């Protein structure tokens, strides 16, 4: 009986939340200015909305930001607290605004005072749209570009993307609208102290570095402990290599291994900077995939066929997008927002491919 009551309460709360959100969106749109026509020649100050983005999303979007700044645009970003640290330590923008539900009016007032000409928002319409549209309604910019929003959207240019394509296609689409050559080159600038620490550690190893990143933000996208130990057992046998595992605080018993160590760095900047010294990376679907792509590092990555915004194939939309990436996919194809359970993936497929590539590399003429 209690389970039924709790389920009914959850359903009621979700329905109430949807009604409240719909009401808020209606209010923002009702009192907003009329839609404008895109006129790229009038825009000099751009604000990129990253309210809903995670670390990997921000890394990929950095190529778009960098391209705008190369063309002389003043680029601000609105970010959540989780990714604000990236712009303190490795990503670049002309101004960074950290936003939440409590300070949205203050941040929007600052952006309005700055005089934002153009807002660009690559996120689809979903549960963070209320905060994003509230921000937009308060800025009063000249024009706003959004993606896959309802017909009555606040965004002046609403681009519909019906097919599963890589997320960078949205960025090149906006660059094209602005008359800018489509060249997305993310710029990572690590602080000198960060570089010195990671370089010293990598060089102290005295061997080729392998990085293993087995954990994602959700268990369903993470490797199981048995899978992790199978990978480590294989890597331990490799001559001339040492493996660093990104453990994320999870207890991993390395007592039987001589050539495998835990990541010595507990912060994101140093952990990310270490990746550039890797011979190759093994990772599940996380920000490390996009970081490896940006740094042009060989990677073996495991994707679980989840749906992006319940519509797009995440394997494609947020795939590695790198010629040096070797992707693997789970085989259940459940087709849900969470995707398949990575713990069911046959880890021998990964190990055999790495072994094959290393053997081929060893036979290649110098």
N, C-alpha and C positions, 0 to 999 in steps of 0.2 A: 504493500500500500504506500509506504514512504517513498519507494522508488518511483511509483506512478505520480505521486504528488510533486516530487522534485522535477520529473520530466515535464509535467504540465507547467510548472513554474518557469522552467528554462524556456519552453516554447512561448509562454506568455511574455517573458522578458524580451525575447528576441523580436517578437511581433511589436511590442511597445517601442523597442529601440528603433525598429524600421520606420514606424510611424513618426517618431520624434525626429529622426534624421530627414525624412521626407519633408516634414514641416520646416525644418531649418533650411534645407536646400531651397525650398519654395520662397522663403523669406529673402535669402541672399539674392536669388535671381530676380525677384520682384522689384527690389529697390536698386538693382545694378543698372549701370548705363546701358544704352542700346548697343548692339553689336557694331563693330567697326570693320573696315576692309583692310587687309594686310597691305602695308606700304613699307617695305624693307628699308628704303632710303631715309625714312624718318627715325629709325631706331638706332640708338647708341648705347643705351643701358639695358641690359638683359638680366632677368632674374630666373634662375632654374629652380623649380620646385623639387626638393628631394625629401619632402615630409615623410613619405612612406618607404623610402629606400633603405636597403640594408648595405652592408659593407661592400659586397660584390657589385651591387647595383651602382654604388658611388664610384667604384674603380672604373667600371665600363663607361659611365657618364662623363668621367674626367676627360676623355678624348674629345667629346663635344665641347666641353668648357674650354679646353685648351685651344681648340680650333677657333672659337669665337674670339678669344683673347688675342690670338695671332692676327686676327683681322681688325683689331683695334677696338673691339667692344669692351665696355666695362661690364664684368660679369659678377653678379651676386648669386649666392646660393642660400636657400632656406633648407635647413637640415634638422634632423632629430638629434638628440643628445648622443645616441650610439655612434653615429658616423662623424660627429663634429671633430673627434680626435684625429681623423684622417686629414682634415684640412689644417690641423695644427702641425702635423708631422710629415705629410708626404704629398698631399694634393694641394693645388693652388687655385685660388679665386680672388677676385678683387675685394670681396666682402663676404663674410659668413654670418648668417643669422640662425641661432639655435631656437627652435620653436616648439611649443607644446600648447595644449588646450588653455592653459592658464595665462600665457603671455602673448597670445596671438594678436590681440589688439595693439599691444606695444610694438611688436615686431612689424606689423603691417603699417603702423604709423611711421616707423623709421624708414621703411621702404617707400612709402608715399612721399615722405619728405625728401628722400634721395632723388625721386623722379624716375621711377622705372618705366621704360618705354614698352618693353616686351616681356611677357611671362611665358616660359616654356615648361610644360609638365608632361613627362613621358609616361606617367602612371595611368592605368585604365580606371574607369569608374568602379569604385569599390568602397569598403567601409571607411577609408581615410578621406574620401572625397569631401565630407562635410568640413573638415578642418582646412582642406586645400581650397575649396570654394569660398569659405569664409575669409581666408587670407586674400584671395583674389578680389573678392567684393570690396575689401577695405583698401586695397592698394590704388585702385583707379588708374591702372596703366593704360597705355594707348591700344594695346592689342594683346591677346592671349591665345596660345596654341596648346591644344590638348588632344588626347587620343581616346577613341572608343567611349565617348560620353553619350548620354541620352540626347534626343533631339532638342530638348529644351535647355541644353547646357549653357552655362555662363561663358564658356570659352568661345571666342570669336571664330577661330578656325578649329574645327573638330575633325581630326583625321581618323577615318575608320580603317582598321587593318584586319581584314577578314581571314587572312591566312597566317599560319605559323611561320614566321621569318625571324631571323636574329634581331634582338632588340636594337642593335646598332643601325638597322634599316630605318628605324624611326628617326634616329639622329641625322642620318644622311638626308632623309626626306625634309627635315626642317632646314638643314643647311642649304638644300636646293631652293627652298622657298625664299630664303634670304639672299640667294644669288651667290652663295659661297661654294667654292670647289669642295667636293666631298672627300675630305682627308681627315680621318679620325686617328690621331696619334696621342694616346694618353701620356701625360707627363708626371712621372713620380720623382719627387725631389726629397731624398732623405737627409735629415740633419747630419752635420759632420760627426757629432758624437755617436749617433746611431750607426753610421757607416763604419766608424772606427771600431766600435764594439763587435759588430757582426763580422767584419773582415778579420779581426784578430782571432775570433773564435773559429771561423772557417779555416783559416790558415794553420791554426794550432792542431787541427785534426790530422793534417799530413796525408790525407787520403781524399779520394773523390767523395763528394757529399750526396747522399740520398735523403730526401725529406718525405716522410709519411704523415699524411693528415687524414686520420681515419674517422674523425667525428664531425658531424654536421649539427645544426641547431636543433634538429629533430632526430630522435632515435631511429625512426623508420628510414632515414637517409644515411645512417652511420653504420660502419662495419661492426660486427659482433666481436667479442673478445677472441673467440676461436678463429675467426677470419684474420684478425690482427696478428695473432701468434703464428698462423700459417705463413703470412707474408714475412714476418720477422725471421722465422726459421729459415726461409729461403735467402733473405738478404744477408743474414749472418754468415752464410757460406761464400759470399762474393769476395774475391780477392781485390784488394786495393780500394775498397769502399767502406765508408762508415755511415750509418743511418741515424738521423735525428728524427724523433717522433714528436709530433705536436699532440701532447696528451690532454690538453685543456683541463688539467686538474684531475683527470680520471686515473685511478691507480692501475698501473701496468707493471707487472713483475718482469724486470729485465735482468734478474740475478744470473740467469744462465747464458746471457749474451755478453760477448766481449767487444763487439763492433756496433752496438746499438745503444744510443743514449737518449735521454729525454731532452727536449728543447730547454736550453738554459735560460731563455728569455721569457718573462711573464707578460710583457707588453706587446701590443700589436705592431708598432713601428719596427722594433728590432726583430720580431718574428718574421714580419714581411720582408724586411731587408735581407734576412738570411737566405730567403728563397733564391735570390739572384746568384748565389754562389753554388747552387745545387747542380749536380750532373743531370739528375732528373727527379721528378716529384710524383708521388702516388697520392691521390686524393679522391675523396668523395665530392659530391656536388656542393661546393661552398665557394667563398670568396677566393680561396687559394687557386681555384681553376682560373679565374679571371686575372689574378695576380701573375700566375705563371705565363699566361698568354701575353700580358703586357710586357713582362720581362724576357719573353722569347725563350722560355725554358721548356725542355722536353717534359711532358707530363702524361701520366696514365690516370684517367679520371672515370669515375663510376657514376652513372646517372640512373634514376629509377622511374622514368616514364611518367612523372607527375604532370598534372595540368597546371599551366600558368594562368591564374585568374579564372580557373575552371573552364578555360576555352582553348588556350594555345598549348602546343607541345613544348614543355619546358626543355626537353632534350635539344630542341632547335632554338627556341627564343633565348634561352640562357646557356646555350652550349659553349664550349671552349673557344670557338672561333679562331683557331690557331692551327697552322699546318704542322706544328710540332706536337699536337695533342693526339693521343690514342684513346678514344672514348670506348667505354663498355656500358652495356645497358642490361638492366634486369629483364627477366623474360616473362613476368606475369601480365604486364600491360593492363592493370586494373583500371587505369584511366581516371583516377580520382585526383583531388587537389593535393593529397599527400603522396600519392604514387605507390609503387611497390615497396616491399620490405627488403632493404638492401642486405639484411642478414641472410637472406635466402639465395643471394647471388653466388654462383660457383666461382670461388676465389681462385681456383686452379687455372681458369681462363686468363686471369690477370698475370699470374706467376709464369705461366707458359709463354705468354707474349713477351714479357720482360726478358726471360731467358733467351728466347729466340732473337730478340733485338740485340742483346749483348753479345751473343755468339756471332751474329752477322757483323756487328761492329768490330769484333776481334779479328774476324777474317778479312776485313776490308784492308786494302793496301794503304800504307801510310803516305 
